[in-house]
């Protein structure tokens, strides 16, 4: 089989004007970026008419779960059975593209295109967020330098869209008084920026303004919060983010409309594409297929408890992606062996599937388990999973979208339409007015399957201050390893009896949540021994080696 | 009169497809970015046919000289008299846009449009350079962290497109061994990045590859150079810079084609738009009007001694922009008074005009002095300048492009066509094979009018090492204040008898020159007490306050 990039480069794309017009968009509703991408600004009179399908997964493993591929396959499968299905996906970050994970535009015959552009600069949204974030940092530090404000503590960090461990902790402002004030500082990856969350959760430009106004940059000498509004920087940030707020339209390899917009990671941030993209997909499709990053404990939990609650969204069904490889990994098989048949280990790993099904049942919507098919899967292995789904009372489908595109996802598409025909209530993990501690504890108990939490000394101080500032009842956005239901990436399967160590509470008043970091999770990744960057090149004007 | 942004927003733009087609571009030769910008990739079979007009200026002053405005006015004026004139200009940086200077897309009725987009993210070139620069830094530091290379000294700095003095000097890699190696580091503004120079000087993708390969990142323990090629990062950088290499097509307010591409500052970098843009303008216009930043001592010197020499370009004529305000400033009038008539001070400031005319005469091409007209100018003042030009034996024209667009530049356009009809030899300031010291000294003596140079201890060490590494004969790119012909921004007029203090020699082997920093010049600007950012906003979907 060809590589992802070879398949992508061989595909014939519909010109973006044609694609947009065929979807009924007026010229005023989109702006082309190149011949195959567009920024979209739909007529406000359009109504949301589609049904929302959330795609999530069982716990992660180093090789990735195929969730984006399944989402794209599902949309293509729905198209095959005569439904109009529009995708709403996150946009990739240059960090993983040049680091370990590679691109994030699907795989095989279930990709969004143009793959190279989407994986690299795309329409510049992440760059706009980086620029806005760092302009804010410069304006803040300049106000301090000019003696216009004195802060006891600074919350606002710089960001960069790169994996660079050297920038996690720095001292800035060295070299004497003309070069600023020596300050402990640091960078997160752009996907973890509060501005990324703000852009993804904002319901239009005025909400964007209100959220940016509310961002707390630090604490004044008198203990009060110093906000972006106090600094007076909101307008400049809006100017930088104005175009980035518009969802990006591209296409799947089989011609589905795809909105690829906003890119918070689900381990270190809230993990869903922009609300603007979700709403656009709901306006244009019978079905809007969206993905939340990593497992039901990460992206899906935040999708429901944060995004759906804030925006009044309600998924009609949930797809839970799993694979024999992922379950064998969680059954204890080492990475080089997971492609080999091993029914015993697979059975052992089913507990992880069980836990994710339990989580999704608690949320309410009907569930379809989708097996991301590999050619190494045996019939016996597939039957083991199918049977377990029957025992759990959830639908099951094999999805071979990677090798066969939409044709390989017809079974999944049919199961999803059936599931979506059975509307269910949506349940949240915690009450809106519960305390931060109760919220985190509820997620740990109900979603992770643990006993409770343990706070670091820093976390206790953070919590006290956040409560004092009046933000003690925000939702929580928990940063946690995706490789385990616990905070320990090595604890496979479905552990019980564990507690989750909480390192810090980080106020994101503009995003409207408190980030809770657990275990050893890092908000700025590092590069591996052999970065993916070293394989990438441009040959005869074409990008090669992008995986 | 309306503000620049009001004029820009009231203008009716030709749709970019129509503009490109009317210029004879095939669909395969351009990609639209929005409705009013395009990336251009001209058929390699096209020949350069136009005459190159370089626009430079007398010494700077805090209020700006109107060089970009004059360049645009000139192109519009040439169009009025029936010539096809295409612009090649630098693209603005977010640093000055949100800092002190404001936008850089011309002014009044001589602007390039869409003004807001050009001044903000435009087509993302500066973001691409920032991303490539910082990926290279992360890959380099990762190779050190992984024990793949040991360096005695690191040359490569990070960059950001923002004015942020706090990032000039940092210590990175703090927080223990998992977070890198504690290292003295720092950021320059993106406009000063070697990659910006590399992109601007590269003659096509293969030259870009060769230049990036040659970048020296640091010195190994054994004293040898460690290059980007040694690290193996060139391919990834090419993937990030592939689209950024294509010049951006926009239009002047009167419909001239304008290539706005590449943005090195002329005080801290080499100060000219990309070679790709210059070549595109030469292919499409009878006249290609280009601008080099700041005075003849900065942008023009580097344009000729670096860019023209490397690329085999030859300007047919040079326009020297001046104004009563600039000359009065250099005659000693304080800023708030420079709008008031003062023939005495103006006469005193004429020495600055004399010096720049002398510089340009040394370079060879015919000269047209263009007076950037202000409504406060008196006839007597204008006559003083006109008479001095007659004495100097150079052409003179009043340009009122700001208030009257191309109509206000017809006199200038006629003078320029006459000048261009008198081809002259091009002379460089120094021989290609002279030593670095001789080259800097030649620029100081012949162009700045000084006696010589004085090296700091650090500069002496730098020089020794650069010579040892085998780069002792590269051209020099001198970083110097634009406000004076000397290295002291307060020394007005045309000082003599001064020496220039050299702080550092910085090897840019990929760009193909050695940066020489002088006086107190900073490669990362800071923000002023009242940053321009604080005036910028978005109102009813339109950007306001952008100057």
Interface residues (C-beta under 8 A of the other chain):
Chain A: X31 X32 X33 X34 X35 X39 X94 X98 X116 X120 X121 X124 X127 X128 X130 X131 X134 X135 X137 X138 X139 X141 X142 X145 X146 X148 X160 X161 X162 X163 X164 X165 X166 X167 X168 X169 X170 X171 X172 X173 X174 X175 X178 X179 X180 X181 X183 X185 X205 X209 X232 X233 X234 X235 X236 X238 X239 X240 X242 X243 X526 X527 X529 X531 X533 X534 X535 X536 X537 X538 X541 X543 X544 X545 X546
Chain B: X31 X32 X33 X34 X35 X39 X94 X98 X116 X120 X121 X124 X127 X128 X130 X131 X134 X135 X137 X138 X139 X141 X142 X145 X146 X148 X160 X161 X162 X163 X164 X165 X166 X167 X168 X169 X170 X171 X172 X173 X174 X175 X178 X179 X180 X181 X183 X185 X205 X209 X232 X233 X234 X235 X236 X238 X239 X240 X242 X243 X526 X527 X529 X531 X533 X534 X535 X536 X537 X538 X541 X543 X544 X545 X546
